[in-house]
Amino acid sequence: MNPEENNPNDLNIISEETPVEEGPEQTLAIELQQLEVLMEEMENKATEGSIDERNVMIEQYLVLKEKAKGIRKQIKELKKTHKNIYDKIPIWMYGYGIIQLILYFPFLSSMIWINFSSWLITIFNVPLNDITNNAPEFFYNIILFLLVYALPILGMFLSWILYTYATRSLFNRKVFRYIWIGQTVLIVGMGLWVYFNFLQDILQ
C-alpha cells in the first residue's frame, strides 16, 4: 500500500469537483463530508499498514483534521451571517413581549388587572380604613392609586431590571426598547380605561 495515495493535495481535486451552482455553505458542507470520508478511510488503512506507513498517514490525517476544523469554522461564520433579524432576537424577548400583551392589552387584561388590584386592596384594607379616618384625602387617594396601578408599576420596574442587566448587546437593547415602548403604550391605554371605569368613582 502506498501512503501517498491519501495525499492531502487530493483536496484540490475535491474542490474542483464541487458543483459551482451550490451556495458557499453547501459547497463547504460537501467538502467537509468528503474530508470526513477520506479521514475515515485513512483510519481504517492505518491499522493494516506498517509502522512507517502508519506514521506518514498520521501526519496526513492531522493535516486533514485541521482542514476540516477550518471548514467547520467557515460554515459556522456563514450561518451567523445568514441569520435574519428575527433569528437574532433572543427567545425570552418573544416570551416577554407576549406576556406584556396579555397583561396590559385593553379589555383583554381587565380581569387580571382588576383582580390583582382588588387582592391588594383586600390585603391593605385595615391600613386603608385607618388612612381614611385619620389622614388627608389626597394621601388616601395616592395610596389607592398605587394599589390599583401596582401591576403596571411592577411591570415597568421589571422591564427596567431586564433592560439593565439582561440585555448586554446593542442589538438586544434596541429590540427591548421597542418592547418597552409597546408595554408603555398598552399600560397607558389600559390605565385610562381602568381610571374612567373604576377608579374615578371610588376616589375621594
Protein Blocks (a to p, Z undefined) as FASTA:
>chain_A
ZZklmgcklmmmmmmmpcfkbcfklmmmmmmmmmmmmmmmmmmmmmmmcfklmmmmmmmm
mmmmmmmmmmmmmmmmmmmmmpcfklmpcfklmmmmmmmmmmmgghjlmmmmmmmmmmmm
mmmmmmmmmmmmmmcfklmmmmmmmmmmmmmmmmmmmmmmmmmmmmmbfklmmmmmmmmm
mmmmmmmmmmmmmmmmmmmmmpZZ
